């Protein structure tokens, strides 16, 4: 957990140092910080440092609930589209879960730490809605990144890389849960363990290809000015 936290925060600082601040680089940085924050919260919960276990669990859940909405926003930005209704719906559902896990008294009641992951004890009625929210938006993001990548050749590499990032995030967790159904109680912990793969894809493939998109667009604008 602690090693993953350092990797993801290092990637976030590298992104801020390496790339000009744009919507894409900002969203990627926030996603990396969000992933790292969950890992830190999980480490603190199991280690018993800082706040109480419930307070750290709230921080962890609040952080990770941001990821699906940030991902949808990033996919839309990579495609160069303006879809305020879609992005707004993603953030509205995100805000509902973040508010619930941070503020509702019964939302989080504690955790159990195992050797490789932690099980957070949350309000039973919130588990399936949260899973539907999480998997739903991630599957939407994967589909849109794949489809728009096929439709937009100049943006194909960045969008398809984002789709791959989603898949290396989702598929190992799903496989793990199918092999051992009891681990569904630990989905946030297990999923964020695999999320370091998404972090690598963001930094190694998505961001470099998004820069090529911007440079290509800038070159086209300069060419048009010269012709005029």
Secondary structure, DSSP 8 states (H G I E B T S, - for coil): -HHHHHHHHHHHHHHHHHS---HHHHHHHHHHHHHHHHHHHHHHHHHT-SS-HHHHHHHHHHHHTTHHHHHHHHHHHHTT---HHHHHHHHHHHHHHHHHHHH-TTSEEEEEE-SS-EEEEE-HHHHHHHHHHHHHHHHHHHHHHHHHHHH-GGGHHHHHHHHHHHHHHHHHHHHHHHH-GGGGGGHHHHHHHHHHHHHHHIIIIIHHHHHHHHHHHHHHHHHHHHH-
